[in-house]
Amino acid sequence: MQFLTFMLSEEVYGVEVSKVREVLEVIDITKVPRMPPFMRGVINLRGGVVPVVDLAMKFGMDAIVNTVNTCIIVLEVEVNGDLVVVGALADSVREVIELDLSQIEPAPRIGTTLNTEFIEGIGKRDDEFIIILTIDRIFSVSEITAVKTGVQEEEEEEEVSEEDEKISQTEEDG
């Protein structure tokens, strides 16, 4: 299997080459208000709007700081049968490598609080570990919906809460 390897916070990650559409230098990212913190904004890719996420933030790490090596990996992510194009910020792209299934061990199960379902496994090449991602499992349906529509789920919940308060107030008054 072939994987594009890239760096996030000094760790090497890999994603199946078949999921990668292209790799871009960082271009202007337009911020979108009220999006999840890991959502950096959107870019114009040949006339199409592509959301850009900070994978490091999504994984609970510090935000990526733009350098000359920072890039956007344009990925095709499948969620509930829907194909969504997403740009993922990475500290740098390394190379395309081939790994045999025998070189990939299952993702470690570390307690019940750590979500590792988006980690396909840990690849080993020479003396280096490569965290192999299942890119289709990184984002939840609600996150992809928020990214596609530009509406964060919390916003909808706030509106419902305000409506509940109005109903409660009306019941108390009535």
N, C-alpha and C positions, 0 to 999 in steps of 0.2 A: 504494500500500500504506500502511496505517496502522500507526504504531509508538507505543508508550508510551515516552517518554524519561524517564531517571532519571540521577542523579548517583552516581558512585563515585569517591572520591579526586579530585575536581575535574575528572573527565572525564565526558562525556555518552555514555550508552549508550542503545540502543533495542532493544525486543523487540516482535515482532508482537502487535498488540492481540488477535488471535484466541487467543493463548496465555495471556493474562491473565484470571484469574477475577475478581480484585478487588484493591484496595489498602487496607491496614489501617494504622491508627496502631500503633506498637509496643505490644504488650501483654506480659504476663508470659510469659517463655520458660523452660520447664522444662529444665534441663540433663540430658543423658543421658550416663551414664558411658561411657568408652572409645570415643567416637565420633571420627571424623576431626576435625582442628582447625578446619576451616571449618564444621563442623556446630555451630550454636549451641544446638540443643535442639529442643523441640517446643512447639506451642501447641494450645489447644483451640479449634477453629473449628466452632461450632454442633454440638458433641458429637463431632466427628471429630478425630483426632490428625493434625496437619500438621507435618512436619519443617521447621525454619527453618535456612537456610544463609546464611553471610556470603559474598556473591559477591566482595567485595574480597579476602578471604583466599583464596578458591578461585582467584583470578587472581594470587595472589602479592603482594598489596598488604597494607598494614596493616589490622588489624581495624577495622570500622566502630564509631565511638564514638556512642552514642545522644545525639541532640539533639532539639529540638522538631520538626525536619523529618524525622527518621529514620522510615522506614516499612517495612512488609513487603508486598512484591508477591507475591500468591498466583498461582502459575503452574501450568499443566497441562503436564507434561513427558512426552514419549513416549520410552520406552526399550525396544527390542526388542518393539514392539507393545503394551507395557504403559503405561497412562496413570497417572501418579503426580502427586499434588498436592504442591507444594513451595512453601514461603514463602521469598522471597529478600529479605534485608535490603538496603536502599539508603539512601544518605545523604539523598536527597530524590527526590521524583517531580516532574517538570517539567510535561509536557503530552503530549497525543496529537497527533502530526503526520502529515501525508501526505507521502510521498516517491515520486517517480516512479522507475522502474527506472533511468532515465538519470541520476538524482542519486546512485546508489549504485555505487561502484567496488569491484572485487574486493578481498578481504582481502590485504594485502601479504604476500609470502613473504620472511621475514627469516631466512635461514639454515635449517638443518635441525633445530636444537635447540628452536626456539620453536614450540609447538603453537598454530596459529591456526585449526584446523578448526572451532572453535565461533564464529568470527567470519564472519558472512555477507558483510560488506563494510563499507565506510566511506561513510556518507551525508554529503552536503554540503548545508547549508541556510544561506543567506546566507554569512557568513564562518566558520561553525562546522562542525566535524566531529562526526559521531555514529557511534559504533562500534555497528554492527548485529549483534546476537547471534543465533545459531541455538541457541535455548535447549535443544533436544533433544540437542545434542551437547556440552553443558557437562559433564554428569556421565557417568561410565562406568557400565556395568552393575553392577560390584561396588560402586560408591559408592551407587547407587540401592538396591541390595539391602541395603547396610549401613544406609542411612537408613530403609528400610522395616522391616527386622527388628530394628534396634537392635543389631546385631552387627557389629563392625569385622572386616574380613578378616584383619588382623594377629593378632587373637585366635585365629582358627582356625589360622593358621600356627604360632602359639606352641604350641598343643595338639599339632599334628602333630610339631613339633620335640621336644617333651617325650616323645612316644611313640617317636620315632626314637632318642632318648637311652636310653630304657628297653630297647629292642631291642638297641642296641649294647652296653649294659652286660651284658645277659643273654648275648649271644654271647661277650663277653670272659670272663665268669664260667664259661660252659659249655664 
